């Protein structure tokens, strides 16, 4: 039974950034660059947490600490709050502070076949818990407030000691700051189906262990709102606005309450020698060197290659979700997709292309899965299209993803399944419902395959198949 992912993933240091033993003679600027990359995800998580908890009460985009934010509707092309949204699940989100006491998360038992996943990240972006409908980790109990059958999880901080109530499954967390990113599958986009999932969301609860169980009368305290808090995207705050010296001061403050995960004697010595932790301004390199460390660190992160492309697809299937000592990989993944899942929970191959040729004529593409080679999953898969700004593609048929709601049609002779990625529908009307994914008529586009609960051992090294541009201008199929 898995509760903390780190127990299964040994530390590693193979990113070429650092030696395995402290080197006090190393150039402080080089060491500062390594520390910048090391601390990048921690600071990005903190800036994200501040923005998303800066509210007195739950709103559509923020919730006070230790309160659930339920996304009650699917994304549309008008959704601009996040990039690359999915239309397969409704999200549940919360930022937790476990300093005072554990928090109990309740997830209701849902109808058979409905996939849900509660991804739980520590302050370093490691996935340290992932109960799901496929592996709930615990037996259901009856919620005394609602009478519903629920899975109850107690998220406990690194310093907590005590006993938990019967029926509550412990999920020990290595940091007191925790980010919950939950997903609940929708079977289709009908209003009745959305309301069904909203009902499950209403049965989810998050409350301090001292208030559990209760009769439903627990009323969480109001949050706080700081009108001076920056509202720019956290990545912009970190990459553009925050100076090198400001970064290292922020990192030093965070380290006073955030244990390293995993423990790393080399990095602990580097932090000490640089005066970052314990904080010692007399040891810190000059502001100029710290600014250089930031700039060099960002270049390393930007230019890092997480994995080799597969048939043009960007596809990271290992070293994601939990990183050990692979700090450059951890920073890179945080920069391009904060909150990445473990590969056994979800995979997201993506590919991009031109929507039109040099004359402005729309281009057409196909993606063909040979017989027996549809995405191997224990839950479900989908293919979603995005415009050049990574938002859903507006189209008159309101088709934003395929593969999930309705199984695509396969060729009756070969057994192959071909998906048509193009602005206009294919000529064969039978293919327009489940095999056609609209893309823009101009500019660039991208598509993402989503594999939920993928069978990773069944994915060939040469998969996914290529996205092939169709020659000619006539309608396909």
N, C-alpha and C positions, 0 to 999 in steps of 0.2 A: 504494500500500500504506500503510495507516494503522497507526502504532505509538503515537503520542502524540497524543491528541485535540486538545491545545492548538494544534498546528500548523495545524489546520483552522478554528479558532474565534478570530477576532480579539477583542481586549479591547473592552469596552463599558462605558459608565457612563451608564445611562439610568433608574436607579431613583429619581431625584429626591432622593437623600440628600446628594450632595456636588457641589461645583463641580469643575471640571477643573484648577484651579490652586490651590496652597497659599494659604491666607488666614490669616496669623498673627493677624489681628484678630478672627477668628471666636471667639464665646463658647466657652471651653474645655469647658463642659458639653455644648454641642451637638456639638463635635468629639469628645468622649469617647463620646457616644452612637453616632456613626458608627463609631468604632473598636470599640465593643462589638459592633455588628452585624457588622462586618468579621471580628472574631476569634471569633465565636460557633461556627462550624463547626469551627475548629481545636481549640478547647478541648473541644467535645463529642466529637470524634474521639479526643482524648487520654484523656479519662475512660473512653470505651468501650474503648480499647486496654488501659488498665491493668486494667480489670475482667476482660476476656476473655483476658488473658495471665497472670493472677495464679494460677499453678499450677506445681507441680514437673513434672508430666507431663500428657499429653493426657487430658482427661476428656470427658464428654458435653457440656460447655458452655464449656470453656476449653482453650487449648493454649499452651505456651510460645512466645515469639517465634521466628519462623522455622520453625514446625512446623505441619503441616496438621491441621485439625480436620474430620473427616468425619462428616457427619450420615447415619447408616446406615438410618434409618427415616423414613417419612412422618409428618407431623403428624396428630394426632387431636384430638377435643374436649378430651382430657385434657392436651394440650400447652399449657402456660401460660408457658413461658420467653420466647416472643416473641408479639407480636400480629400478626394478619392473615397467618398462615403460608399457604404454598401447598401443594397436594397433587399438583403436576405434576412436581416436580424434587426431587432430593436435593442438599443443599448441601455445598460444600467451602469452608472458610474458613481464613485465616491472616493474622496480623499480621507484617509483615516490617520488619526494621531493616537497611538497606543500607549503614550507615556503614562497616563493616569491609570488605565485599566484596560483589559481586553474588550473588544467589541464583538458582539454576536451577530452574524449574518444568517438570515433565514431565506432559503430558496424553496418555493413550493414544489411538490411533486406535480409534474405536468402530464398531459396526455401522451400516450405511447407514440414514440417516433419523433417527438419534438426535441430538437437538439438545443441544449443550453450549455454555456461555458462561463464560469466565473474566473477570469484571469486576474491574478493578484501579483503585483510587482512590488519589490522593495525600492528603497530610495535610489538604488544604483541601476534601475531598470531590469534587474533580474526577475524572471518569473519564479516566484517562490511558492506558489499554490495555484492549482488549476482544477478544482472540482468541476465536474460536468455531468450531463445526463448519461454519458457513456461510462464514466468512472466517478460517481458521486463521492467516493471515499468514506461515506457514512451511511448508516441506516436511517430511514425517515422516522420522525417522531410527530406527535400531534401538537400543534401550536395552541396553547390554552386560550389565546386571545381570539383566534379566528376559527379554531376547530379544523383547520386545514392540515394535511400531511405535509411536512416540510423537512428539509435537510438543514440542520443547525450547525454552524461552524463558529468556533471562538478563535479570533485572530489575536494572538498574544505577542506582546513585545519581547525584546531580547532579555530584559531584566525581570520579567514577571515571574513570580512564583506563587503557587496557590492551587486550589482545587476547582474544577469546573463542575457545573451542574450535570446531572445524569442526562444522557442523550445529546450532549453538545460535543462535537468533534473538534479537537484542538488543531489549529494550523499555526505553528510557531513561526513568527516573522523575525528575520535578522535585523530589521530596523524598525523604529517606531513610526516612521512615515511610510505609509502603504497606499498604493493606488489600486483601486478595484475597477476593472473594466469587464463588465458582463455583457453577454450577447444571448438573446433568445430568438430562436428561429421563427419566422413567419412562413406559413405554407403558401400564401398568395398575398396579393396586395388589396384584397377586398376589405371594406370597412368592417365587416363582421369578423374577419380574421384578425385585423388590427385590434379590435375590441377584446378578442379572446386573449391576446398576448398582454394587452393593457391590464386585464384582470389578473394575470399571473404576476405582472409587475406590482400591482397593488398588494399582493400577498407577500411580497418580499419585505423583510424588515431588517433594520440595522440599529442596534441599541447596545448600551453598555451592559457588561455582564451583571453589574449590580442591579440593573433594572429588568433582568430576564429571569424567569418568564413573568409577564404581567398580563393584565386584563385588556391591554390595548390602550391604556390611558397614558403611556409614556409620551411626553411632549418634549422633543429635543430643544435645547436652548437656541436662542437666536445667534446667528453669526455676526460678524462685524464687517463694515464696509469702509474702505479707505479711498476717498475720492482722489487722492494723489497717486494711487498705485498705477504704474504704467499699464496701458491697455493694448500696446502693440503685441503682435504674436511673440511668444517667448523665444522662438528661434531668432527673430530680429533683435530682441533685447540682448540676447547673448552674443550673437555673431557680429552685430553692428554697433549697438549702443554701449554695451558694457566694455570698458577699457580693460587692458591686461591687469593693471594693479587692482581694479575693482573686482575682477574675477577672483584673484587669489585671496583677497580679503573675504569675499563671499564664501569661497571654498573653505577657508580657515574656520569661519563661523559655523558652517554646516558640519564640519568634522567633529566639532565639540559634542554633537548629539547624534552622530551617524557612524556606527561601527563599520569598518571595512568589511565587505563581503565579496570574495573570501578574504581572510587575513593574508597579508603579504608583507613579510619582513623587509624585503627590498624597498617597497614603496613606503612603508612606515619610516625607514631610515632616510629616504629621499625627502619626505615631508618634513622630517625633523631637521635635516641638514639645511634645507631651504628656509626654515623658519615659518613654514606654513602651519604645521601642527606638531607639537604645540606652537601656538602663534608667537613669533618673536620678530618684530619689525626690524631689529638690528641685524638679523641674519638674511632678511629678504634681499634678493637682487634689486638693482636699481629699477625705477619705473620704466626706463627705456628697455631694459632687458625683459621685464615682465610683459611689456607690449609686444616685443619681438616673439616671446614665447607664445603669446596668443596667436599672432599672425602665422607663425610656423605651425602651430598646432592645428589651426583651421585648414591650412594647406594639406597637412597629413590626412586629416579627416576627409576632406573633399576628394582627395586623390586615391583614397584607399579602395582597393578592389575586394569586395566581400566574397565574390565567387566568379567563376568564369561563366559567361553567357552560354545558354543552351539553345541552339537554333534561333538566336536573336533575343531570347527571353532573359531578362534579369531574374535569377532564381536562386535565392539563398535557402538552402535546405538543411544546412548544418551551422553550428556556432551562431545560433540566433535564439533569443529568449533567455539564455543563460550563458555567461561569457567567461567565467573563471577570471584568469589574469590576462585575457586577450583584450586589453584596454582599447586598442585602436578599433577593433571590430565593434566593441560595445559603443564607442563614441560615434562611429559611422552609422550604425543602425539607429541610434538615438536621433541623429541628425536627419535621417531620411524617413524615419517611421517610428516615432516615440511610442512605446507600448507594444513592441513586437511580441508575438506569441512564441511559444515553444513549437518546434516543427511537428511534434506529434499532435498538437492541437489545431494548428492552421498553417497553411502555406499560401503564398501569394505571388506566383510568377507573373511578371508584367512585361509588356512589349509596347513599343511606340512606332508610329509611322506617319507618313504624309497622307492627308485626306484628299488631296488633289494633286494633279500633275502640274508641270510648268505652264500649261495653257489654261489652268483653272478647272479642267475637267475632273469631276470626282473620281477617285480611285476605288476599286473594289478588292476585297481580300476574302480568302477562305481559310478556315482552320479545320483540318480533317483529322479525326481520331480513327485509326484503323480499328477493325473489329476487335473487341476485347481490350481496347486501350483507352476507354473513357477515363477521366480522372479517378484514381482509386481512393475511395473514401468510405468511412464507416458512417458518416453523417450525410453531407450533400456537397455539391460543387456548383459554381456559377461562373459566368463570364460577363464582366461589366465594362462598359465603354465610358471614356472620359474625353472631354475636349482639351484644348491646349493649356487651359488653366487648371486641369484636374478636377473639373466639375462634371456632373452628369450631363449627357448630351440631350438637349431638347429635341423632341421629334413629335409629330402629330399622333403617333400611335402609342406614346407613353411607354415605350419599351426601353428599359435602361439596363437590363441584364437578362441573360437566358441561361438555360441549363438546370435551373432549380425548380421554379414553379411547375413547369411542364417539361417532361423529358423530351429532348430533341429526337426527331425522326432519324432512323438509320436507313441506309440503302438496303433494300430487300434482297439484293443479290450478293453484295460484298460484305454487308454488315457494318461498313464504315459509316461514321457520323460526321457530316460536314456542316459547319457553321458558316453563315454568310455575314461578313463584317463589311457593311457598305451603307451608304446613305439611302439608296432606294431599295424597296423590297425585291426579293427574287421573284421571277416570273411565275414560278409554281406557287400557287396560293397555299398549298399544303405546308410549305416551308416557312410561311410568313409569321406563324405564331410562335414556334419554339426554336427555329433554326436561324432566325435573322436577328442580328444585333446592329441597330442603326449607329452610324458615326457621322461626324460633321461633313459638310460639303466642301469645306475649305480649311486651310491651316493644318495643324497637326492634331493627332489623337493618340490615345493609348488605351489598351485593354488590360484588365487584370483577371487572371483565373484565381478563384478562391476555392481552396480545398479545406473543408472543415472535417476534423478528425481523419486526416489523410493516413492511408496505409503506406507509410514511408518506405517500407521494405519492398513494396510492389512497384515503386516508381523507377523505371529504367534510367540509366545515365543519360540517354539521348532524348528524354521526354522533358518538356512538351514538344509536340511536333511544330514545324514552322508555320508562321502566318504567311500565306502565299498571296502575292499580288496577282490578280486575274488580268489577263491580257484582253484587250478589246473593250468596246464601250457598250456592247449590248447587255441586256439584263441576263444575269446568270440563272442557271437551273430552269 
